[in-house]
Amino acid sequence: MVVLGCCLHSFAALTPSKSSSAPPSHSSSCGSPCSAHLNGSVFTRRQAILSTSSVVSLFLQLCANPAGPSLQFATAFEQDEFQEDEDRVVHIFQDTSPSVVFIKDLEVVKSPKGSSNVMLTEDENTKVEGTGSGFVWDKSGHIVTNYHVVAKLATDNSGVHRCKVFLVDNNGNSFSREAKIIGVDPAYDLAVLKVDAEGIELKPVILGTSSDLRVGQSCFAIGNPYGYEHTLTTGVVSGLGREIPSPNGSAIRGAIQTDAAINAGNSGGPLVDSYGHVVGVNTATFTRKGTGLSSGVNFAIPIDTVVRTVPYLIVYGTAYRDRY
């Protein structure tokens, strides 16, 4: 508005004054001073009209789009930020998912010829008792998962239960191996499996810490819900220091609460932070009554507890407190 007023004022100043007493010259000579003055006035008047038209046009454009270029810049900046967030999540998944495994608890049958050998095959004579997730702990082939994922195998006295693990090596090649239970801790719903990793380069997860987690920070669950391998769900840390029941009836204290969806088959998979570091082991969810679907109230065992427990399970097969 101020710019427009100034331009209009300039236009008025450039218009010849009506109080001039000098009569106009009627000379037809193009070189006369009067003619030059008249031509100059006309030229100046045209300049003023063009300037005023441009300013009015700009003013009308600003009225139609008050935000103007600043809005376009802000929109572009927001789009760039959104793209960066997307790229970050994609990178987390691509970097972490090769370390996540798919676990099948199989009930196998004896060979048709009546031999005592047990076959680890998936056919019409094999029953899948359960599925779950886990993650590569080290390059030696140790796999961390939930105890309840392999509870039937851990308590099997008949010898018909087996555990089959589907993995991805460091080059992205998929393969499967039979796994053996190395150690279990039902009190913390943890178990360690072992696969033969000879000649295979596995990619262990990167471990983080859970002691410095804050409510509201982003987290991501990777697992195999309902058998759909390498599924990513996103959410935030919804609460800390929760208490949830363990498979042996005791309480697991200090659990992480998250709204990242955890469904059947996610158990044992990693909960990772924005850096791709594992901060928990997904273990439980409150389900909507009668549906079996996640209610958005889900829990993970804090990684600090896992780090204290797993080495004992690998070396001794049991938790430290159970050794004596």
PLY file of the C-alpha trace (Angstrom):
ply
format ascii 1.0
element vertex 324
property float x
property float y
property float z
element edge 323
property int vertex1
property int vertex2
end_header
0.00 0.00 0.00
2.81 2.40 0.81
4.58 1.68 -2.45
1.41 2.16 -4.42
0.73 5.54 -2.76
4.24 6.76 -3.54
3.91 5.84 -7.18
0.58 7.61 -7.51
2.08 10.66 -5.87
4.94 10.63 -8.38
2.47 10.41 -11.24
0.68 13.52 -9.97
3.96 15.37 -9.66
4.87 14.56 -13.23
1.58 15.95 -14.63
1.95 19.57 -16.06
0.65 22.22 -13.71
-2.66 23.90 -14.68
-1.51 27.25 -13.26
1.11 27.81 -15.92
0.48 31.16 -17.59
2.67 30.54 -20.65
0.52 29.92 -23.68
1.21 26.81 -25.64
3.39 27.22 -28.69
1.85 26.51 -32.09
5.19 26.22 -33.83
5.42 23.21 -36.14
9.20 23.08 -35.78
10.26 19.76 -34.21
13.36 21.32 -32.78
11.62 24.14 -30.91
11.98 24.17 -27.11
8.18 24.06 -26.71
7.90 20.93 -28.84
10.71 19.28 -26.95
8.99 20.13 -23.65
5.71 18.66 -24.95
7.36 15.46 -26.14
9.21 15.11 -22.85
5.98 15.55 -20.91
4.20 12.91 -22.99
7.11 10.48 -22.59
7.31 11.07 -18.85
3.56 10.64 -18.53
3.75 7.28 -20.35
6.51 6.13 -18.03
4.39 7.06 -15.02
1.36 5.22 -16.40
3.40 2.07 -17.07
5.00 2.19 -13.62
1.64 2.67 -11.95
0.12 -0.20 -13.95
2.93 -2.52 -12.91
2.57 -1.62 -9.25
-1.22 -2.05 -9.35
-0.79 -5.44 -11.01
1.69 -6.49 -8.32
-0.65 -5.22 -5.62
-3.55 -7.24 -7.02
-1.36 -10.36 -7.15
-0.37 -9.88 -3.53
-4.03 -9.47 -2.57
-4.91 -12.69 -4.37
-1.99 -14.61 -2.76
-0.91 -12.81 0.43
1.75 -15.42 1.31
3.37 -15.17 -2.10
6.87 -16.56 -2.55
7.36 -17.07 1.19
4.55 -19.66 1.24
6.06 -21.47 -1.73
9.44 -21.50 0.01
7.91 -22.79 3.24
6.04 -25.53 1.37
9.21 -26.62 -0.43
11.10 -26.65 2.88
8.42 -28.81 4.51
8.51 -31.21 1.57
12.29 -31.51 1.90
11.96 -32.18 5.63
9.29 -34.82 5.01
11.49 -36.47 2.37
14.42 -36.52 4.79
12.27 -38.22 7.45
11.10 -40.81 4.93
14.64 -41.47 3.76
15.79 -41.90 7.35
13.12 -44.54 8.09
13.89 -46.37 4.83
17.58 -46.40 5.74
16.83 -47.76 9.24
14.79 -50.61 7.78
17.28 -51.46 5.04
20.18 -51.45 7.49
18.45 -53.44 10.28
16.14 -55.93 8.52
18.96 -58.29 7.36
19.66 -58.93 11.06
16.05 -59.93 11.77
15.12 -63.61 11.47
11.87 -65.53 11.02
11.39 -68.44 13.42
9.09 -71.42 12.90
8.28 -73.92 15.60
7.63 -77.19 13.76
6.15 -80.46 14.89
7.74 -83.05 12.65
6.94 -86.72 12.02
8.99 -89.86 11.76
10.02 -91.09 8.33
7.42 -93.14 6.42
9.65 -96.23 6.53
9.35 -96.38 10.27
12.91 -95.38 11.08
13.68 -93.48 14.22
15.10 -90.51 12.30
13.15 -87.28 12.49
12.88 -85.20 9.34
12.92 -81.40 9.39
10.67 -80.83 6.39
7.65 -78.65 5.77
5.03 -80.75 4.00
1.60 -82.18 4.64
3.06 -84.27 7.52
4.57 -81.27 9.27
2.61 -78.93 11.49
3.65 -75.36 12.20
3.04 -74.91 15.91
3.98 -71.26 16.03
5.98 -68.48 14.44
7.97 -65.59 15.79
10.87 -63.28 15.23
14.40 -62.89 16.50
17.63 -61.13 15.64
21.25 -62.03 15.03
23.27 -61.46 18.18
26.74 -62.24 16.84
28.55 -63.66 13.83
28.81 -67.06 15.53
25.13 -67.70 14.80
23.49 -66.90 18.14
19.89 -65.72 17.78
17.97 -63.83 20.49
14.21 -64.25 20.71
11.40 -64.56 23.25
11.14 -67.65 25.40
7.45 -68.03 24.61
8.29 -68.30 20.88
10.25 -71.53 21.49
8.58 -72.68 24.74
7.22 -75.89 23.15
10.67 -76.83 21.91
12.24 -75.96 25.25
9.82 -78.19 27.15
9.51 -80.95 24.53
10.08 -84.42 25.92
8.84 -86.32 22.87
11.55 -85.15 20.49
9.13 -84.16 17.73
9.56 -80.39 17.98
12.13 -78.58 15.92
12.95 -74.95 15.27
13.63 -73.65 11.79
15.16 -70.20 11.34
15.03 -68.16 8.13
17.91 -65.70 7.77
19.56 -63.31 5.35
23.34 -63.14 5.05
25.38 -59.98 4.71
25.06 -60.16 0.92
21.26 -60.30 0.98
20.97 -64.04 0.25
18.13 -65.85 2.04
18.60 -69.29 3.59
17.25 -71.40 6.45
18.83 -73.49 9.18
17.67 -75.70 11.99
18.34 -74.01 15.32
19.16 -75.48 18.72
18.25 -73.92 22.04
21.36 -72.72 23.88
19.74 -71.11 26.90
16.42 -69.79 28.22
15.23 -67.35 30.86
11.44 -67.58 31.26
11.47 -64.90 33.97
12.48 -62.31 31.37
10.90 -64.12 28.41
14.26 -64.50 26.69
15.87 -67.37 24.79
19.05 -67.85 22.77
19.18 -70.14 19.74
22.19 -71.25 17.73
22.41 -71.94 14.00
25.33 -73.31 12.06
26.85 -70.20 10.49
30.00 -71.81 9.11
30.91 -70.21 5.79
28.12 -67.63 6.12
28.64 -63.99 6.95
25.84 -62.91 9.25
25.02 -59.32 10.15
24.50 -58.82 13.90
22.31 -55.99 15.13
23.77 -52.81 16.59
22.92 -52.65 20.28
21.81 -49.41 21.87
20.84 -48.55 25.43
17.44 -48.29 27.07
18.43 -46.31 30.16
18.32 -42.99 28.31
15.06 -43.53 26.42
12.49 -40.73 26.65
8.76 -40.83 26.23
7.85 -39.39 22.84
10.93 -40.40 20.90
10.47 -42.40 17.71
10.88 -46.16 17.62
10.43 -48.89 15.04
9.45 -52.55 15.33
10.70 -55.05 12.75
9.39 -58.59 12.66
7.21 -61.17 10.96
3.58 -60.61 12.02
1.27 -63.41 10.84
4.16 -64.81 8.83
4.72 -61.68 6.73
8.49 -61.50 6.78
10.39 -58.29 7.47
7.48 -56.03 8.34
8.15 -52.55 9.70
5.81 -50.67 12.03
6.48 -47.24 13.44
5.53 -45.42 16.61
6.86 -43.69 19.68
7.95 -44.65 23.15
4.63 -44.35 24.98
5.83 -45.17 28.48
8.75 -46.46 30.53
9.16 -48.61 33.61
6.07 -50.72 32.92
5.40 -54.07 34.57
4.18 -57.01 32.48
3.73 -60.73 33.25
6.38 -63.23 32.19
5.76 -66.80 30.93
6.62 -68.28 34.34
4.14 -66.03 36.14
6.60 -63.53 37.62
6.72 -59.85 36.70
9.02 -58.27 34.12
9.78 -54.82 35.44
11.09 -51.85 33.48
9.36 -52.79 30.21
9.10 -50.26 27.39
5.61 -49.32 26.22
5.14 -48.34 22.57
2.33 -47.77 20.11
4.36 -49.33 17.26
2.14 -52.25 16.24
3.23 -55.61 17.66
1.11 -58.54 16.53
1.37 -62.33 16.55
4.70 -63.19 14.96
6.41 -59.94 16.04
7.49 -61.47 19.34
11.25 -61.67 19.70
11.97 -59.05 17.05
13.92 -55.86 17.75
12.58 -52.47 18.74
15.01 -49.91 17.31
15.54 -46.20 17.77
16.08 -43.47 15.17
19.72 -44.48 14.82
18.87 -48.09 14.02
20.15 -49.30 17.41
18.20 -52.03 19.19
16.65 -50.68 22.40
14.27 -53.53 23.20
12.92 -56.98 22.35
9.26 -56.92 21.34
7.37 -59.28 23.58
3.70 -58.55 24.32
0.62 -56.60 23.37
-2.79 -55.91 24.82
-5.28 -57.18 22.26
-8.79 -56.00 21.56
-11.17 -58.46 23.15
-12.34 -61.11 20.74
-10.19 -59.90 17.84
-6.60 -60.77 18.71
-5.56 -57.46 17.14
-3.11 -55.05 18.71
-4.74 -52.32 20.76
-1.78 -49.98 20.40
-0.52 -50.80 23.90
2.57 -52.90 23.25
5.65 -53.79 25.25
9.31 -54.60 24.78
11.97 -55.93 27.14
14.61 -53.19 27.60
17.89 -53.95 25.86
19.89 -53.22 29.02
18.19 -56.24 30.63
18.90 -58.32 27.52
22.58 -57.37 27.50
22.93 -58.46 31.12
21.13 -61.77 30.55
22.17 -63.11 27.12
25.90 -63.70 27.85
24.94 -66.01 30.73
22.49 -67.87 28.53
25.18 -68.40 25.88
27.82 -69.61 28.35
25.77 -71.39 31.02
22.39 -71.98 29.38
20.58 -70.27 32.21
20.35 -66.89 33.87
22.88 -65.93 36.53
20.32 -66.01 39.33
19.42 -69.63 38.45
22.96 -70.94 38.61
23.01 -71.34 42.39
0 1
1 2
2 3
3 4
4 5
5 6
6 7
7 8
8 9
9 10
10 11
11 12
12 13
13 14
14 15
15 16
16 17
17 18
18 19
19 20
20 21
21 22
22 23
23 24
24 25
25 26
26 27
27 28
28 29
29 30
30 31
31 32
32 33
33 34
34 35
35 36
36 37
37 38
38 39
39 40
40 41
41 42
42 43
43 44
44 45
45 46
46 47
47 48
48 49
49 50
50 51
51 52
52 53
53 54
54 55
55 56
56 57
57 58
58 59
59 60
60 61
61 62
62 63
63 64
64 65
65 66
66 67
67 68
68 69
69 70
70 71
71 72
72 73
73 74
74 75
75 76
76 77
77 78
78 79
79 80
80 81
81 82
82 83
83 84
84 85
85 86
86 87
87 88
88 89
89 90
90 91
91 92
92 93
93 94
94 95
95 96
96 97
97 98
98 99
99 100
100 101
101 102
102 103
103 104
104 105
105 106
106 107
107 108
108 109
109 110
110 111
111 112
112 113
113 114
114 115
115 116
116 117
117 118
118 119
119 120
120 121
121 122
122 123
123 124
124 125
125 126
126 127
127 128
128 129
129 130
130 131
131 132
132 133
133 134
134 135
135 136
136 137
137 138
138 139
139 140
140 141
141 142
142 143
143 144
144 145
145 146
146 147
147 148
148 149
149 150
150 151
151 152
152 153
153 154
154 155
155 156
156 157
157 158
158 159
159 160
160 161
161 162
162 163
163 164
164 165
165 166
166 167
167 168
168 169
169 170
170 171
171 172
172 173
173 174
174 175
175 176
176 177
177 178
178 179
179 180
180 181
181 182
182 183
183 184
184 185
185 186
186 187
187 188
188 189
189 190
190 191
191 192
192 193
193 194
194 195
195 196
196 197
197 198
198 199
199 200
200 201
201 202
202 203
203 204
204 205
205 206
206 207
207 208
208 209
209 210
210 211
211 212
212 213
213 214
214 215
215 216
216 217
217 218
218 219
219 220
220 221
221 222
222 223
223 224
224 225
225 226
226 227
227 228
228 229
229 230
230 231
231 232
232 233
233 234
234 235
235 236
236 237
237 238
238 239
239 240
240 241
241 242
242 243
243 244
244 245
245 246
246 247
247 248
248 249
249 250
250 251
251 252
252 253
253 254
254 255
255 256
256 257
257 258
258 259
259 260
260 261
261 262
262 263
263 264
264 265
265 266
266 267
267 268
268 269
269 270
270 271
271 272
272 273
273 274
274 275
275 276
276 277
277 278
278 279
279 280
280 281
281 282
282 283
283 284
284 285
285 286
286 287
287 288
288 289
289 290
290 291
291 292
292 293
293 294
294 295
295 296
296 297
297 298
298 299
299 300
300 301
301 302
302 303
303 304
304 305
305 306
306 307
307 308
308 309
309 310
310 311
311 312
312 313
313 314
314 315
315 316
316 317
317 318
318 319
319 320
320 321
321 322
322 323
